[in-house]
Amino acid sequence: MILRNQFLAHVAQTSPSPMLVEVARAEGSFFYTPEGKRYFDLVAGVSVSNVGHANPAVVRAVQEQAARYMHVMVYGELVETPQVEYAAKIASLLPAPLESVYFVNSGAEAVEGALKLAKRYTGRTELISMRRAYHGSTHGAMSVMGAPEGEEWKGAFRPLLPDVQAVTFNDFADLERITRRTACVLAEPVQGEAGVRPPHPGYLEALRRRCDEVGALLIFDEIQTGMGRTGELFAMLKYGVTPDIVCLAKAFGGGMPLGAFVSSHRIMDTLQENPVLGHITTFGGHPVCCAAGLAALNYLLDNRVVETVEAKGALYESLLAGHPAVREIRRSGLLLAVELGEPAKLYRIMELFKEAGILSDWFLFCDTAFRISPPLTISDGEVRESAAIILDCLNRL
Ligand SMILES: Cc1ncc(COP(=O)(O)O)c(C=O)c1O
């Protein structure tokens, strides 16, 4: 209680209604309160803890790197082993020509860097994003938050970046609005905060073609979809469309704060000159965060975790889809939106979940569906057990 009061008094709040559950420790698919109450973590820190909480391989990497060295010098000057090894590994797993990794600290910063790079490379100013897209809360990232739905959040912070347009995700005709004025188009290959909206067949290919026709760069925001969430290591591999720049964060740091934007040398190298130091960061690519991210990625690969994602997502879907309160399930791998159809039902189910020891969440641009995005390491047994608790809560709606 004392800690909770201090939290409310001194830790700045993002809303008047934080979850207020106290965390004592976390392990695998669970976290525990000081009273020993267990919660199924079906959010994974919003698609962060893909390898499970307190994964021993990641903990070991963090401890060893922290003891070796932490921050030494601003990003991009010294040769630091964890950074180099992680960049080389990521480049080897992304399709060509995505080979040059610019490390930053967060998702929003990855987006900021990618937008600046697109303007710098093309010499153009128009930025196009998707309606109901979320890319972060800094001024640039907020500027490309989907319009008009983002207005509820953006309005109070204007003026934001000029020359920003929004097109509708999955609307083929809208692609005509991408023109020779356009520096870049920014898209999540599967929209997350819109309430999990996968691309329609052929849409990402058509988007790629249109960008090529007019010389605009295509940027994929894989901050939520990357690192195995959709059942492939990156959603771009699932859909077979390669962007000019990809933004990574969240699970990319293995539970530590880390982001990156990745591109070809041809594009990325333009950030080196005119002006020099046009984009710089002190902590970007922190050695401990890179060591954690690399350990998490190696864990995913060595244990073939990503190969299990689609089946576990499908298992959740099959267990929940038949319930009369469930209108629809939208899904890509282990990113699920369970549609209840009404905000009031969503509020009620969140209360029931909290009592029953389930951590879920809603989506920024969809207040009628709840999220299931557990650690990718969740076992089939844990999927069944958590689905049974969810069904019990749905029965009590
Ligand atoms: C698709 C997407 N892009 C960007 C971000 C912003 O990342 P961060 O909170 O690390 O700035 C998020 C965060 O939820 C996201 O889901």
PDBQT file of the ligand as one rigid body, heavy atoms in Angstrom, charges set to zero:
ROOT
HETATM    1  C1  LIG A 401       4.152  -0.346 -34.013  1.00  0.00    +0.000 C 
HETATM    2  C2  LIG A 401       4.799   0.515 -32.967  1.00  0.00    +0.000 A 
HETATM    3  N1  LIG A 401       5.679   1.456 -33.343  1.00  0.00    +0.000 NA
HETATM    4  C3  LIG A 401       6.297   2.243 -32.441  1.00  0.00    +0.000 A 
HETATM    5  C4  LIG A 401       6.034   2.130 -31.100  1.00  0.00    +0.000 A 
HETATM    6  C5  LIG A 401       6.721   3.044 -30.123  1.00  0.00    +0.000 C 
HETATM    7  O1  LIG A 401       7.732   2.377 -29.424  1.00  0.00    +0.000 OA
HETATM    8  P1  LIG A 401       8.324   3.014 -28.084  1.00  0.00    +0.000 P 
HETATM    9  O2  LIG A 401       7.231   2.972 -27.066  1.00  0.00    +0.000 OA
HETATM   10  O3  LIG A 401       9.504   2.143 -27.748  1.00  0.00    +0.000 OA
HETATM   11  O4  LIG A 401       8.737   4.415 -28.408  1.00  0.00    +0.000 OA
HETATM   12  C6  LIG A 401       5.107   1.165 -30.659  1.00  0.00    +0.000 A 
HETATM   13  C7  LIG A 401       4.797   1.031 -29.234  1.00  0.00    +0.000 C 
HETATM   14  O5  LIG A 401       3.787   0.491 -28.826  1.00  0.00    +0.000 OA
HETATM   15  C8  LIG A 401       4.478   0.340 -31.624  1.00  0.00    +0.000 A 
HETATM   16  O6  LIG A 401       3.577  -0.593 -31.260  1.00  0.00    +0.000 OA
ENDROOT
TORSDOF 0
